[in-house]
């Protein structure tokens, strides 16, 4: 067992799932470089809204958490970055919305992703780069069919109802960041209703819809957090991340666990399980 595996195993045994994430920098000498892309061509969520040219709240937090985990986080809203050198990045984190190759509904620094940049980015994921999608990253590149980006991330946003408390069912916690969460947990959040789920999702958290109010949730339980392989690349997504939840320990643990896996700092079995744990997920748009 190498030192990284020892840290992960020890942390899980002690119930300190955040501990190994903070100590990843000490486990290996190589630091990672991650691009955090927060362009909002549609609605811009508070965690990615910049004021007075300062980094947004989520950019500050992810940079801080990354530093503790041996990750250098580069933050940008400029799509031109995807026309440049993508080999410098080990993974990409998206908190985006709308058509990222088109015009924004409101002013954003920089410009859109070029069609060539989009192809280059998706090719980089397939070739082995990591990807982590947060909240509205599934609200990007809508299309009548399944856009290549949506095929990569694993599902598309439909709509959401009023923010409310809801339960996340935890699938057996054998994935980094899921340790110590129990069988389920309840949080107040802007819960997304999703569809066009990929058939190869390894579901980690299930949206329990029983007791939820609002038409978007009158449907069978469906995936809310998952992992999947895109060629050689590791893809992780969580629908959480709307606003205050960035200051919840559970969210940090889930997000950083997913990033650790995407960066190959932790391993897990991601055999598809969507048909077993959410068999009716794709039977309804809502």
Buried (B, 14 or more C-beta within 10 A) or exposed (E): EEEBEEBBEEBBEEEBBBBBBBBBBEBEEEBBBBBBBBBBBBEBBEBBEBEEEEBBBBBBBBBEBBBBBBBEBBBBBBBEBBBEEBEEBBBBBBBBBBBBBEEBEEEBEEBBBBEEBBEBBBEBBBEEBBBBBBBBBBBBBBEEEEBEBBBBBBBBBBBBBEEBEBBBBBBEBEBBBBBBBEEEBEBBBBBBBBBBBBEBBBBBBBBBBEEBEBEBBEBBBBBBBBBBEBBEBBBBBBBBBBBBBBEBEBBBBBBBBBBBBBBEBBBBEBEBBBEEBBEEBBEEEE
